[in-house]
Amino acid sequence: MRLVGEKHVALLIRSRKNKDIFWACIAGLSLAVPFMFFIWVAVVSVNKSMIALTKTKIVVNCEIDHNHLNDKGHVMEKITQCMQVYDPSIVVEDVRNIFSLYLFPEVQHFLQLGETNMELTASYSIALGYRDFLSSLLINKSSCDSNDDYVYEKLISSLYEHKCIKRVLNYDLIKNGDSIEPVFAGIRSAMLGSMAMLSVCLLFAAPIGVLTAIYLQEILPCNSKFKMFLELGISNLASTPSIIFGIFGLSLYINYFGVGRGTILVGALTLLFVVLPTVVISTREGLAAVPYTIREAALALGASKLQVVFHFLLPMSMNSVISGILLGMARIIGETAPLILVGMSAFVREFNVFSNNIVLPVQIYNWSQRPESFFIALTHILIIILILVLLVFNIIADIFRRKSNTY
């Protein structure tokens, strides 16, 4: 009777603990979900950042003589005449301030694509640069202070009335690298730089982390002092601020070994120590979760220690290994401070794996320092992209982690 009572008390205690854990999880979610929603709304709404996903274009009819195609003055004069239809006060200087620096080569390229017998009158869609008043007007209405701005506003109002202005998707955001003109600035070089750095870092981190975990979990004896020393070092690496690794990479790789500053290699080697603890800990957990009877059965069949590890234990714990690698990649893809210290913060228009490069979080930092308001909109778009990438990495890692718990 006493035994039954003790079991009943134990069940009540366990049930109470389960309820406490359940309500603690609910409380955590009730704080985390509104906080994430607030961040998302703030990023999307501040400065109308979603406008960076679109691009302003003007569609007008403009007559340009093919014989004067290379004459910039002639082309600008024709465009001026076209604009004067909507606002007679427009002169050439105003048009140069309104349209981007790429207007003249864009018109040349458009006409050269046509056939030799193409009519002189063509309908051409001209992209506005950021120096035009329209882009800043759509973001900040208070920018219309000077008399020139009033002229531009009057022209734009007239173009709107004639339905000559439209918004199209800003494909330059994906196709282009960085630029001093916000309308032509893109994330291509930063995106390729992040992908290249992740690939090189994975090339080093995966084998080193997995082999270190196997050595600690399966080869070293449990009471080994060297094992305790390695575990302490890995724990310290996991808790070390990432900027320390940036100082380490600057002093060791760049100053001592002479690795190129700002290259993909130095960035990957610097962040290698950031991702290693995650890979090692996750792999060790996967190896420890494999039933001990698997080891005994493999050894009874005559397999060596290494054969047991590489033919039985490692394949069965592969989900944990992949989960650890993905979590490590998710952490380093958002690192900024160590990469700035090793020089991965240059102005990169075209991606080159052997020269200075930049990554997504550093691009966010650089754009946030620019004075133009349109760069702030681009910064918020890039933040959204980075959050989505991190979310995908963590969801996939969680899927593999759940699979690793079932044998």
N, C-alpha and C positions, 0 to 999 in steps of 0.2 A: 504493500500500500504506500509505503514511503517512497519506493522507487518510481511508482506511477506519478506521485506528487512532484518529485524532482523533475521528471520528464516534462510534466505539464508546465512547471515554472520555466524550464529552459525554452520550451516552445513559445511561451508568452514573451520572454526576453528577446528571443530572435525575431518574433513578429513585431515587437516594439522597435527594434533596431531597423528592421526593413521599412517600417512606416516613417521613422526619422530620416532615413536615407531618401525615401521617396519625396517627402516634403522639402528636404534640403535641395534636391534636384529641381523641384518645382520653383522654389525660391530663386535658385540660380538662373533658371530659364526666364523667370519673370523679370529679372534684372537685365539679362544679356540680350534678349530679343528686342525690347524697346530701345536699348542703347544702340544696337546695330541698326535698327530702323531709323533712329534719330541721325546717326552718322550718314546713312544712305541718303536721307532726305536733304541733309545739310549739303552734302557733296553735289547732289543733283541740282538743287535750287539756287545755291549761292552764285551770284553774278550770271544767272541764266547760262550755266555751263553747257547745257545740251545744245546750245547754238553752235558750238564748235564741231558738232557732227554734220553740220550743213555748210553750204558755201553759197555766197550771193553771186548771181550772174545777171547780166543785162543782155537782152536779145533785141537787137536793132538792125535795121537795113542800112548798110553803109556802102557807098560806091568808091572803089579803089582801083586805080589804073595799074594793070600788070607791068607796064613799062616803068613805073615809079615804085615798084614793090620794095626796093631796097632804100628808098628815100624816106627816112624817118620823119622828116619835116612834112612831106606830102601826106604820109599816113596819118600823122597827128592832126593835120589840117582837115582831112576828110572826116576824121572822128569828131573834131570840133564842130564841123558843119552839121554832122548828124545829131550832136547834142544840142545844138542851137535850135533845132526843131522843137525841142521840149522846153528850152530855156534860152532866149536870145542873149542873155548876159554872159553866157559861158565863153571863155577864151581859151587858147591853147594851154596857158599856164595852169588854169583851173583843172583841165582834163588831166594834166600830168600829176597833179596832186590827188585827183580822185582815183585814177586807175593805177594798177600796180606797175612796177618796173618791167614786168614780163609781158606787158601788153603788145609792144611792137614785135618781138619775136613770135608771140603767139599768133598774131595776125599773119605774119609771113608764113609760118608753118601751115596755117589753115589754108591759105591760098595756094601754096605749093603742093598740097595734097590733091587739089582739083585737077581736072584735065586742062589741056592747053587751050581748048576752045570754050572754057568756062566763061559765063557771062560776067560782065564787069560788076554788076550789082549782086551782092551775096548777103545772105542773112547769117550773121556770125554771133556766136555766144561768147561774150567777153567776161572773163572772171575778174572780179574786183579784188585788189590787194588790200592789205590791212590799212595802208595809208589812206585809202578812201574813207570818206566820212561815214559811209553806210554801216560798215562793220562795227565801228565804235558806237554809232547811234543805236544799233540794235541791242547793245550791251549796256550802255550808259547814256541815258537821255540827257543828262546834265552837261554833256560835252559840247553842246551847241551854244557857245558863248560869243565867239568872235563873229565879225561880219562875213568872213569867208565861210564859216560854218553855216551861217544863215543862207548863203548862196547855194551851198551844197545841199542843205536841207530842202530848199525850194526845188532844186533840180530833181532830187530823189522823190519828192512828193509828186512832181509832174510825171516822172517815170512810173511811179506806182499807179497813178491814175490811168496811164496808157497801158498798164499791165505788161511793162517791159522788164520788170524785175521779178526774179523768181529765186527760190532756194532749192538747191540740189544737194545730194549727199556729198560730203567732203571726202572723196577718195584719196586726196593728197595726204590725209592723216595717216593712212596705212602705207601709201606708196613712197612718200618722201622721207628724207632724213630731216635733221634739224635745219632751221633757217632763221635769218633775222626778220623775215616777213612772216608774221604769225599765220596768215592764210595759207602759206606754202610750207609751214612747219609740219613735220610728221614724226612718227615713232618707229619708222622702219629700221633705222640704224640702232636705236636703243633696243628694239625687240630682238633683232638679230644678235646684238651684243649679249643680251641676257641668255638667249638660247645657246650661244656658243660657250659662254662662261659656265652655264649649268652642265653642258655636255662634257667639258674638260674636267670640271670638278667631280662629276659623277665617275669619270674614267679613273680618277685617283681614289675617290672616297669609297666606292663600292668594294673593290678588292681589299683595300687596307682595312676598312671597317669590319668586313665579314671575317677575314683571317684573324684579326685581333680578337673578335668575339669567340671564334672557335678555339683559339689558343687559351683564352681565359676560362671558357666554360668547360672544355672537354680535355685539355691537355695538362694544364697546371693543376697541381694538387690543391685541395680546398684550404689547407692550413699554410700555404706558401706565403712567405712575407713579400716576395716579389709580386705575387698576385694582388695582395692588399695594396701594394704601392701603385700598381697599374690601375686598379679600380679607383683609388683616391685621385690619381691624375686625370682619369676620364671624368670623374665627378666634378673636379675643378674646371676642366675644359668646358663642361656643360653650363657652368654658372659664371664663366668669365665674360665680362662685357665685350661685345664684338669690336669695339674701337681699339681694344688692346691688341687684337689680331691684326688690325690695320697698322698699328705701330710696329708690330713684329714683322709683318710683310715688308714694310718700308725699310726697316733696318737690315733685315736678312736678305730678302730676295733682290731688292733694288740696290741698296748701298754696298752689300757684301758680294753677292753673286753677280750683280750687274744685269739682272733681268730687265727688259725694257719697261719703262714706266708707262702705266696706263694700258698695257696689253692684256689680252684675254688670259694668258698664262699666269701672270702675276696676280690677277684678280681671283682666278680659280684656286691657286695655291694658297692665297691668303684666307679664303673662305673654307678651305679644306678642313681646318681645325674647328670650324663652326659646326659642320655637318657630321664630323666623325663621331662625337659622343652619341648622337641620336641613332646612327647606324649601328654602333657597337651595342648599345643598350637594347635596342629593339631585336637585334639578331640573337643576343644572349637570352632574352625572354622567349623567343621562338624555340631555341634549342632546349631550354629548360622545360618547356611545355611538352616536348615529345616524351611519351611514356618510356620509362626505364626498361621495360620489357623488350622494346625494339632493340636497344643496345645489346641486351643479353642474348636475344635470339640471333642477331647478326654475328656476334662473337662466337656463339655456339656452332654456327655454320662454317667457321674458319676464317671469317673476314678480319682483316687487320684493323687497327684503330683508325687509320686514315680512311680506309674503305667504309667503315661504319659511318664516319662523319660525312664524307662526300657522296656516298651512294644511298644513305638512308636518312640521316638526321637533317642534313642541309636541304634536300628536296622537300622533306616534310615541313620544314620551318621557312620555306621560301616566301610564304605570304607575309610573315613577320619581317623578313629581310626587305621585301619590296615596300612594305608599310613604313619602315624606318627610313629608307632611301627617299621616299616621297615626302615624308615629314621634314627631313633634312633639306631637301630641295625647296620646300615651301618656306623654310626659314631663311635660307640665303637669298632667295629671289627678292626679298624685301629689304635686304641689308643696304645701307647707304654709307655710313661713316667710314668703315674700313676701306671701301672702294674709292672714296674721295681721297683718303690718305695715300693710296697707292697710285693715284693719278687717273682713275677712270671717270673723269668728269670733264673731258674735253668737248669742244664744239665739233661734232661729227656729222658731216653731211652725207658721206658715203661710207658704208661699212667695209672694213678691211681687217681680216683676222690677224694680220701681222703688224698693224699699227695701233695707234691710240683708239680706244673704244669707250662706249658709254652703255649703261644699263638703265632699265626702266625707272627704278627708284631715284637714281641720280639725275635722270632727265626730269623727273618731277621736281626735285630740289632746284635744278637750274632754271626751269621755267617759272617756278614760284618767285624767283629773284628778279625776273624781268619786269620793267615798269608798265608795259602795255597791258591793258585790261584783257585783251583777247588771249594773251598767254595764260592768264588766270583761268579762263574757261578751258583751255587745253590742259592745264594742270589738273583740273577736276575730272575731265574725261579720262586722263591717264590714271588717276587714282581709282576710278571705277573699274578700269581694265585690270589694274593690279589686284584689286579686291576680288574680282571674279576669278582671276588666275589662282590666287591663294585658296579661294573657296573650292575650286575644282580639285586642286592638289589634295586638300584636306579631306574632301569627300571620298576620293579614290583611295587615299591612305586608310580611311576608316573602314571602307569595304574590305580591303585586304586584311586589316586587323581583326575584323569579325570572323573572316574565314579562317584565320590562323588559330582561333580558339576551338575549332572543331576537328577532331581526328577520328 
